Amino acid sequence: MAKRILLPLLVFFFSFSPTSSAQNSIRSYHTLSPELTKGANAVVRLDQTEIELISYDKARYKVHRVVTVLKKEGDHVIGAVLHYDPSVKIKNVEVLVYDRNGLQVKRIKEKEFKDRSAVSNGSLYDDNRLKYLDYTPTAYPYTIELLYERITNNTAFGFAWRPIEGYRVSTEKSIFSLKNIANIPLATKESNFDGFDVKINKLDDSMTYSLSNIPSYKKESLSPPLYQIHPRLWIKPNQFNLVGVEGKAGSWKELGQWIYDELLAGRDQLPESTIRTIDRLLEGVDDPIEKAKKIYEYVQENTRYISVQLGIGGWQPIDAAEVDKMKYGDCKGLANYTMALLRSQSIEANYAVVWAGRQKRDMTRNFSAMQGNHVILNIPQKEGEDIWLECTSQTMPFGFLGDFTDDRDVLLVTSNGGEIVHTTVYKDQDNQKETHSEINIDEHGNVDAQVQITTCGIQYDQRSSLERLSRKDHDRHYKDHWGYVNGLVLGEVASHNDKNAISYTEKIELRAPSYAEKVGDEFILAINAFDRSNSVPARYRNRKMPFQVQRGTVDTTSSTIKIPEGYRLKKLPKPLTIDTKYGKYRSELRLMDTNRLTYNRKLVVNSGRFPKEEYSDYRDFKRNVAKADNQKIILTKAIDQE
Amino acid sequence: MKRIYFSILTTVTLALAVDAQEVKFRKISKEALEETSYSRDAEAHGAYLYRNIKIHYDYSSIQGFRQIKEVHERIKIYDKDGLGHATQKIVYFNSSKGQDKISGLKGYTYNLVDGKIEDSKLKSDGIFDEEINKYWSQRKFTFPDVKAGSIIEFKYSIASPYTTYIDELPMQFFIPVKEQHIKMVVPEYYGFKPIVKGYLPLRPSISSGRGSIEWVNKQRAEGFGGGTTKFKNQKVEFQTTVTKYDMTDVPALKPEPYVNNMRNYLSSVKYEIQYTKYPNSPIKSYTKDWEKVAKEIYSSESFGGQLKKTAYYEDDLNALLSNVSKPDERMAKVFSFVKSKVKWNGNNGYSSRQGVRKAYKEGVGNVGDINLMMVSMLSHANLKAYPVLVSTRDHGIPLFPTIEGFNYVIAAVKMGGQIFLLDATSPNSVPNVLPNRALNWMGRLITKDGNSTPVNLMPQKRSLDAAMFSIAIDKDGSIEGKCRQQLSDHNALVFRDKYAKKTEEEFIEDIEKDNDIEISDFQLKSAGSIYKPVLESFSFSAEDQFDVIDGSLYIAPMFHMAYDENPFKLDHREYPVDFGYPQTDKRIINIEIPEGYDVQSMPESVSFSMPEKLGSFKYNIMKNGNMISLSSVLDINTSIVSPDRYSILKEFFRQIVEKQSEKVVLKKI
């Protein structure tokens, strides 16, 4: 009987306990507004990061984070993966788990976190480790509250705030504050704040930013990366510490100078024997560019990429002499080594820090903070013609960057300090692909063809790796590439990689059984057999993001088609043309004689960034191209001409 | 007089026969360095020129037996894509309870420079120890001075206190092996049994040898005026089993598509402990036959012990079943109760990791926690319930009665002469529709008294995917239509798992993307009631679906429902094709002929099948008033198609693609 009385009492207690319910409101799923849950995997109820910049070499973060996870895909949003290394300490970790009603169901202590090495993929060794929570939720939605402190001695990278964390994650409230206890001169960069109601409160020694109630975004194809669209705050101290080395970053010139003096200077010494080897290698070569090329190829032949990042070694190249001995290094080490070899022959070369990746990303021009994830080499030439070298590749042609580091602002580091410069741009009209084919159709509709594809510019980068594939991989590649050709049989494949001209040529022999389909007495076939642009980007009912075409291309096709004896073209189709701001298309079929046709086609795709409103026009362009590339012709029995 | 015996010294001489042709470390031939490609496989980027692995035992009175593995490997790097082989790693056990000890790691890179062999030594700055987690560490090492043409060579030995555990011995790699020798010398105190994986024929030579342990005993006799010390040599002789694999020209494994995990096909041997029989100790048997396996598992606390526990759920379960009397309903109740109560944490294992009681309380558990709990509850509900040991797909097939052969457990209920298999780790699974990971040949049903029977895990019933379309075509090339689709059994399970991960909007977008259509009026019936088939329906439209040439319409009448590419493109295949489960794909399509048009030609109806009833295809098409009616039915009757049937399968699908792409021609009247 006593039990029965307890229940209403409990209800009474909770309903009249305003502090408890107010406190728990963001821990309950029920208090979420529908606009935040729509399409979201998780909602960041609260992300409160308080930073105390204690001195130029010490900062303390206090993080308080409450996340409601709506589905499995949102599990990672709880953020219970804490990276650390010898200069970063994590303290006072606590996790509380709540059910959908906001009732606490579990409390997890730091010692229940798992600890493991965080050596990244592609790296042989580094000193990064992480503590992570391996938590299996018993039901969705659930809420996790995470508290921890992080004390770091590295201040070189500054402090960033990104209140919109990713796709399908909405933000109820995100607060960022920084207290500048030691009064270190700071620079602040606010990006993409327009259109977002960011609340800012700045005092003499502190600043607070907050943003509330931002619904989630979903990924849309061709959209620029989130950091280019969404609000981002970046604060950096002009005096900093990086793994025990003090530095200044008042300007790019100053930061570059620091990198040169502290991280590079004196690391380019080479053993005499190596210099003599290079001397011999360059005997009889006078042209400095030709010399540089020989040195680059020497590095490609003799070294390989191995990444070891320990302490300051994450930012400082290993000695050139060490690379010379071990014959391996990471991007910094190999760039520095190549630079040393070039300098030994009095060829000027400079170290350049870059954000690498297919998505082009600039070093922030007016904001000199340590950034970038890769190093390449610059050989200065006259304005706009600098030679750039990717020193981690054993196969890239001399002076070719490809889509990993092309067309972006990078930090050039010289003995006179740093400077922002721009890497090679592969212009739309230079990114060419030429496809030529000789097509022979027999009286059963089978096609025998010889296809030659030549690519240059950025398209070279996308195809030249075919050179190193095995016969079996070629077979797989071409069968996928021309997947719409049923039963394709691959014959001889030959290729020529012209690294001087930077062009790659493939010659492929193949057979396509029944490519021309028999319908009654006639054959029907798509005239563009080997260079179709079939991909039409996804349709969005309500596109939210602008879109970008990062690199433009020019694809030209020419083919000669021999039709079987006793057949003729039923009707010559009219040329097709499409002309839009996104690109141009033209194709034309011509009758050479009774059983020979020629087909010519040209597709130009322009690069550019366009507003979301134009997306459907762009999609129409691509769709119309796909349609035109599927144009069919009919071969019909020739009437006896006797 | 009291005597104290203690030994002060341990020397171990397990006599090892020295192999006369053994390749000496650092003895490299110029010819090998001059080689530019592997003679039998021109595409290989690298090759093991030589591998020599020796496993034997030594003994010390402090540490007892230790297992020693000596490794000597020599790798040729032919081109730049082979440079990755210049970084190697040794994964080893390293916990507070016991450690593997690596010693004598030495390595060299050899290059031919101006016709002379030059070597570069692997030094400590190229060696890194990394703690992976609490139990495992790895030692990575990378060789200096490596380029295309180099040979690298290394040796080390690793001593382990875990004498009953022998690491899996790989025999095949993604690069070829020119010559390899693997030799195991195992004292009679250990009985191992080999479990062979992969497609390589392995023919070990087995002989017996002798070994001995020698040590010195110091005997001290206490007496008046000090003691006297006597040294006495002790020697124990024993038999050894010597197993040797001597192989030359082992081909590289070449990856193929539609294989989940190529590594499963690499040939290797795993030695599993059967018994230990130490001197003056009773024999300890590990596993021998199914009866032993069953009994042993049942007697372990983490398996049988967990099945016995009932108190933690009794009240809840009794309440749940109080008004349910029919056995099949009781089974369904328990099944869904366990699913709702405990969520799977993604970890496999046939035994309970944390104990069923804790799993029940916390609502999270591994496979053993969840399904053993379910077996116990089903028994408690007066059903004949048993655990069934399973090896998941990525774990290989258990051919021998071994415990290590299994890594998963499900529940079986015998009822009305039928057997129902249940797996509560998958929320959308129903009896006899197991998640894909558990569909792996045979499981082993075991009972308390040691009886065990094989249970076929492979679904016998075809899962249905049936869709009906009615389509109206417009002469501008676009189509509009309605679709009703029904999915049963495994198809329904796959659908539900996929659907649960997405918002409906995303789900629809995926269908739109996959089929290049636009969807409206999407409706899903019985997605939630997992015992029924999935029923979905939607309206759709699509553009550019057929060609208009000279006023005639050339229509591939299956539109986006056709197989437009053969999934099997390669000429040969060495590994089985895995469909997962038998299935029927049925498409019924009705197309309205637009006003003013008539059929000029239509494809012919056909039916053909693969031999041995592997599968069949029926295609029927006819004109019916102003409608074209088409039905296309593809039956795949087996889960797995062996590689020797690959060419038949490929041709079968080629014909399907060809048939489904054939056109109906409509001309203007």
Contacts between the chains, C-beta under 8 A, distances in Angstrom:
chain1	res1	chain2	res2	distance
A	39	B	503	5.8
A	39	B	505	6.8
A	71	B	501	7.2
A	72	B	501	6.6
A	73	B	501	6.5
A	106	B	362	7.9
A	114	B	133	7.0
A	115	B	133	7.5
A	115	B	134	7.7
A	116	B	131	7.8
A	116	B	132	6.3
A	116	B	133	4.9
A	117	B	130	5.1
A	117	B	131	5.9
A	117	B	132	6.1
A	119	B	130	6.1
A	124	B	87	6.1
A	124	B	128	6.5
A	124	B	140	5.8
A	124	B	142	5.7
A	125	B	128	4.0
A	125	B	130	6.4
A	125	B	140	6.4
A	134	B	345	8.0
A	136	B	343	5.9
A	136	B	344	7.5
A	136	B	345	3.8
A	136	B	346	7.1
A	136	B	364	4.4
A	137	B	343	7.1
A	138	B	342	7.7
A	138	B	343	5.1
A	138	B	362	7.4
A	138	B	363	3.3
A	138	B	364	5.9
A	139	B	343	7.4
A	139	B	363	7.6
A	218	B	506	7.6
A	301	B	147	6.1
A	301	B	148	7.5
A	302	B	147	5.5
A	303	B	147	7.8
A	304	B	80	7.8
A	304	B	83	4.5
A	304	B	86	6.9
A	304	B	146	6.2
A	304	B	147	7.5
A	306	B	87	6.8
A	306	B	142	5.3
A	308	B	128	7.3
A	325	B	144	6.6
A	325	B	145	7.6
A	326	B	125	7.6
A	326	B	126	6.8
A	326	B	144	4.2
A	326	B	145	6.8
A	327	B	120	8.0
A	327	B	144	5.8
A	327	B	145	4.3
A	327	B	146	6.2
A	327	B	147	6.9
A	328	B	142	6.6
A	328	B	144	7.1
A	328	B	146	7.2
A	394	B	80	4.3
A	394	B	83	7.4
A	395	B	80	6.6
A	468	B	79	7.8
A	468	B	81	5.8
A	470	B	43	3.9
A	471	B	43	6.9
A	472	B	43	7.6
A	472	B	254	6.3
A	472	B	570	7.6
A	475	B	569	8.0
A	475	B	570	6.4
A	475	B	571	7.2
A	476	B	257	7.1
A	476	B	569	7.2
A	476	B	570	6.4
A	479	B	569	4.0
A	479	B	570	7.4
A	480	B	569	7.5
A	483	B	565	4.7
A	483	B	569	7.9
A	484	B	564	6.8
A	484	B	565	6.7
A	486	B	565	7.2
A	486	B	566	6.1
A	486	B	654	6.5
A	486	B	657	4.9
A	486	B	658	6.1
A	486	B	661	6.9
A	487	B	566	6.8
A	487	B	654	5.2
A	487	B	657	7.9
A	487	B	658	7.7
A	488	B	569	7.4
A	514	B	658	6.5
A	517	B	661	7.0
A	517	B	662	7.0
A	517	B	663	6.7
A	519	B	554	7.0
A	519	B	601	6.0
A	519	B	662	7.8
A	519	B	663	5.2
A	519	B	665	5.7
A	520	B	600	7.0
A	520	B	601	4.5
A	520	B	665	6.9
A	524	B	547	7.5
A	524	B	549	7.5
A	524	B	554	5.8
A	524	B	663	6.7
A	536	B	516	7.4
A	538	B	509	7.2
A	538	B	512	7.8
A	538	B	513	5.7
A	539	B	512	7.0
A	539	B	518	6.7
A	570	B	549	7.9
A	570	B	550	6.8
A	571	B	549	7.6
A	571	B	550	5.6
A	623	B	543	7.4
A	623	B	544	7.1
A	626	B	544	7.4
A	627	B	544	4.9
A	630	B	544	7.5
A	630	B	547	7.7
A	632	B	547	4.7
A	632	B	549	5.9
A	632	B	554	6.8
A	633	B	549	7.6
A	634	B	549	5.7
A	634	B	550	7.3
